[in-house]
Amino acid sequence: MRSTTALPARRWDGSPTHPRYLPRALRVAADSPSRLLCAAQLARCRDCGNRIDWYTSTNQHPISLHPHELPASAVSAASRWHVSSGIAHPAHDGTPWCRVPHTTLCPTRPTTVPLTPQLAELRRRLALRTRRLLDIGAFTPHPTEPAPAPFATQCQPARPVVQLLYCRYLAPRPLGGIRCVAQTRLRHRCTHPVLTPDAPTGTWTLMSATPSHSQLTLPSSEMAVYDLGQLPYTEQLRWRTQRCPLHAAAPQTADLALAEWEVFDPLLHHSYMHPRLPTAIRHRGRSK
């Protein structure tokens, strides 16, 4: 996506000239509901390998949509989405076209809603494309369980549970690997981590796995959580927006990626719950 400015087709003396285009930097409007510089973030589904577009939904959570619009008459009302000002809305805007969540069409996921014949045919074509990608070795499904950590290293979870702003989130990777999503002056994504030695850090603590009394009781009564609740509000907000201290001080800069936090659900993410604090060193043949 590039904004351009066309030069006049003729010089001052009337002689023709070849049109050139001058690149113009894109900026995020101050009243924009999304901090993303681009309308969508292109990616590949880690389960089926097909292309998806990441958007920010109305509840500030990322959602993956099918990259192409579909006729609204071929999509059930419960699966119709539309995009406005870079935000994905779970409703139809009245136009003849709509967007569909990729989870509805992903061939590796079970169907939760009845599919129309057009969506069923599209899902079949995506399944055939996944098979071709697997046959030529261009795609490897993402493992459902994290790889075991090597021996004689600190027992750090591959996807730790973090508590901030009175909510619990599942991190996309270890704490030291969470990367800033802001844009640099060279128009690249920032390479600095969110966890820096010169900024306040959280503490590992054991917390109840079921903080709400309405939830079902799980086998693990306590789990290790990286608690940021004792930090100032601005510092917790920096973690939630996934920015390094340098770009947190410059809120006018745009984002080149979506924040990768996932709201923690103890029933869905029970495999990432650890009953011990990640402070011990694992040694072969020894217990922690």
C-alpha positions in Angstrom: 0.0 0.0 0.0 1.6 3.3 -1.1 0.3 6.8 -1.4 1.6 8.6 -4.5 1.6 12.1 -6.0 1.6 12.4 -9.8 3.7 15.1 -11.5 2.5 17.2 -14.5 2.5 15.3 -17.8 4.3 18.3 -19.6 7.2 20.6 -18.8 7.0 24.4 -18.6 7.7 24.6 -22.4 5.0 22.2 -23.3 7.2 19.2 -24.1 5.9 15.9 -22.9 7.5 14.1 -20.0 7.2 10.7 -18.5 5.1 10.8 -15.4 6.9 9.9 -12.2 5.5 9.1 -8.8 6.9 10.5 -5.6 6.4 8.3 -2.5 4.6 9.9 0.4 4.8 8.6 3.9 1.5 7.3 5.3 0.4 8.6 8.7 -2.2 7.4 11.2 -4.9 10.0 11.9 -5.2 11.2 15.5 -8.9 10.1 15.6 -8.3 6.7 14.0 -9.8 3.8 15.9 -6.9 1.6 14.9 -3.2 2.3 15.4 -2.3 0.0 12.5 -0.6 1.7 9.6 -2.1 -0.7 7.1 -5.7 -1.8 6.8 -4.9 -5.4 7.4 -1.9 -7.6 8.3 -1.3 -10.4 5.8 -0.4 -13.8 7.2 -0.8 -17.5 6.8 -3.0 -19.7 9.0 -0.7 -21.8 11.1 -3.2 -24.7 11.0 -4.0 -24.9 7.3 -1.4 -22.7 5.6 -4.0 -20.6 3.7 -3.8 -16.8 3.5 -5.6 -14.7 6.1 -6.0 -11.0 6.9 -5.7 -9.9 10.5 -7.9 -7.1 11.7 -8.7 -5.5 15.1 -12.3 -6.2 16.1 -14.7 -4.0 18.0 -13.7 -5.6 21.3 -10.0 -4.8 20.6 -9.2 -8.4 19.9 -7.5 -9.6 16.7 -9.6 -11.6 14.3 -8.6 -13.4 11.1 -10.8 -12.9 8.1 -10.9 -14.6 4.7 -8.9 -12.3 2.3 -11.6 -11.9 -0.3 -15.1 -10.5 -0.1 -18.0 -12.9 -0.7 -21.6 -12.3 -1.8 -23.7 -11.6 1.2 -26.5 -13.9 -0.2 -24.1 -16.9 0.0 -23.2 -16.3 3.7 -25.4 -16.9 6.7 -26.3 -13.9 8.8 -24.2 -15.2 11.8 -21.0 -15.4 9.7 -21.2 -11.9 8.0 -18.6 -9.3 8.9 -17.7 -6.0 7.5 -14.6 -3.7 7.8 -14.9 0.0 8.4 -12.0 2.4 9.2 -9.7 -0.6 9.7 -12.0 -2.2 12.3 -13.8 -5.5 11.8 -17.5 -5.5 12.8 -19.5 -8.7 13.4 -22.5 -7.6 11.4 -23.6 -6.9 7.8 -23.4 -3.3 6.6 -26.2 -3.7 4.0 -23.9 -3.9 0.9 -24.1 -6.9 -1.5 -20.7 -8.1 -0.1 -19.3 -9.2 3.2 -16.3 -10.8 4.9 -16.2 -14.2 6.6 -14.0 -15.3 9.6 -11.3 -17.7 8.6 -12.3 -20.0 11.4 -15.5 -20.7 9.6 -13.7 -21.8 6.5 -10.5 -23.4 7.9 -10.5 -27.1 6.8 -8.7 -28.2 10.0 -11.4 -26.9 12.3 -14.8 -28.5 12.9 -17.8 -26.5 11.5 -19.8 -24.9 14.3 -22.4 -23.3 12.1 -24.3 -24.8 9.1 -22.5 -23.8 5.8 -24.2 -22.7 2.7 -23.3 -24.6 -0.5 -21.0 -21.7 -1.6 -19.1 -21.7 1.7 -18.9 -25.5 1.7 -17.3 -25.4 -1.8 -14.9 -22.7 -0.7 -13.9 -24.7 2.3 -13.3 -27.8 0.1 -11.0 -25.7 -2.2 -9.0 -24.5 0.8 -8.6 -28.1 2.0 -7.3 -29.0 -1.4 -4.8 -26.1 -1.3 -3.7 -27.3 2.2 -3.1 -30.8 0.8 -1.0 -29.4 -2.1 1.1 -27.3 0.3 1.8 -30.3 2.4 2.7 -32.5 -0.6 5.3 -30.1 -1.9 6.7 -29.3 1.6 5.8 -25.6 1.5 3.8 -25.8 4.7 4.2 -27.5 8.1 1.3 -27.4 10.6 2.0 -25.6 13.8 2.4 -28.1 16.7 -0.4 -28.0 19.2 2.0 -28.5 22.2 5.1 -26.5 22.8 8.5 -28.2 22.3 10.0 -29.4 25.6 12.7 -27.1 27.0 16.2 -28.5 27.0 17.8 -29.8 30.2 20.0 -27.7 32.4 18.2 -24.5 31.4 15.8 -22.3 33.4 12.3 -23.7 33.4 10.7 -20.8 31.5 7.2 -21.5 30.0 7.0 -21.4 26.2 3.8 -19.4 26.5 3.5 -17.8 30.0 0.3 -16.5 31.6 0.6 -12.8 32.3 -1.7 -10.8 34.6 -2.1 -7.1 33.8 -4.9 -4.5 33.9 -6.9 -6.9 36.1 -7.0 -9.5 33.3 -5.0 -12.6 32.4 -3.4 -13.1 29.0 -1.6 -15.9 27.3 1.7 -14.6 25.9 2.6 -15.7 22.3 6.1 -16.7 23.3 8.6 -16.5 26.2 8.7 -13.1 28.0 12.1 -12.2 26.6 10.9 -12.9 23.0 7.9 -10.6 23.0 8.7 -7.9 20.4 7.6 -4.3 20.0 5.0 -3.8 17.3 5.7 -0.1 16.6 7.1 1.3 13.4 10.6 2.7 13.3 11.8 5.7 11.4 13.0 3.4 8.6 9.5 2.1 8.3 10.4 -1.3 9.7 9.0 -3.1 12.8 10.9 -2.3 16.0 13.3 -5.0 17.0 13.4 -4.1 20.7 11.8 -6.4 23.3 9.0 -5.3 25.6 10.9 -6.7 28.6 13.9 -4.5 29.1 16.4 -4.4 32.1 15.9 -0.7 32.6 12.1 -0.9 33.0 10.1 -2.2 36.0 9.5 -5.9 35.9 6.8 -8.2 37.2 7.1 -11.1 39.6 6.4 -14.8 39.3 3.7 -15.9 41.7 1.3 -18.8 42.2 -2.3 -17.8 41.7 -5.6 -19.6 41.7 -6.4 -21.3 38.4 -10.1 -20.5 38.8 -10.4 -16.9 40.1 -14.2 -16.9 39.4 -16.5 -19.0 41.7 -18.8 -19.6 38.7 -16.1 -21.5 36.8 -15.6 -25.2 37.0 -12.9 -26.6 39.4 -9.8 -27.7 37.6 -7.3 -30.3 38.7 -4.5 -27.7 39.2 -5.6 -25.4 42.0 -2.7 -23.0 41.5 -0.6 -22.0 38.5 2.4 -19.8 37.8 1.5 -16.3 36.6 3.8 -13.4 35.7 2.1 -10.7 37.7 2.4 -7.1 36.4 -0.5 -5.8 38.6 1.8 -4.0 41.0 3.3 -1.8 38.3 2.0 1.6 37.5 -1.0 1.9 35.0 1.2 3.4 32.3 3.6 0.5 32.5 0.8 -2.1 32.4 -0.6 -0.3 29.4 2.8 -0.4 27.7 2.8 -4.2 28.0 -0.8 -4.5 26.8 -0.1 -2.4 23.7 3.1 -4.5 23.2 5.6 -1.6 23.0 9.1 -1.0 24.1 9.8 1.9 26.5 11.1 4.1 23.6 7.9 3.8 21.5 5.6 3.8 24.5 6.8 7.4 25.1 5.8 8.2 21.5 2.1 7.2 21.1 1.7 9.0 17.8 3.8 6.4 16.0 1.9 3.7 14.1 1.9 -0.1 14.7 3.0 -2.5 12.0 1.5 -5.6 13.7 -1.3 -6.5 16.1 -0.6 -7.1 19.7 -0.4 -10.9 20.1 -2.0 -11.3 23.5 -4.7 -13.9 23.8 -7.3 -13.7 26.6 -6.5 -16.6 28.9 -9.2 -19.2 29.3 -8.4 -21.9 31.9 -10.5 -24.5 30.1 -9.1 -23.9 26.6 -5.5 -23.2 27.7 -5.1 -25.8 30.4 -2.0 -27.2 28.7 -0.1 -24.0 29.4 -0.9 -24.0 33.2 2.2 -24.8 35.3 1.9 -25.6 39.0 5.5 -24.6 39.8 7.3 -21.3 39.6 9.8 -21.0 36.8 12.8 -20.4 39.1 14.4 -23.8 39.4 17.0 -25.3 37.1 16.3 -28.6 35.5 19.0 -31.2 35.6 18.9 -34.6 34.0 18.2 -37.3 36.7 17.3 -34.7 39.4 14.0 -33.5 40.6 13.1 -29.9 40.9 
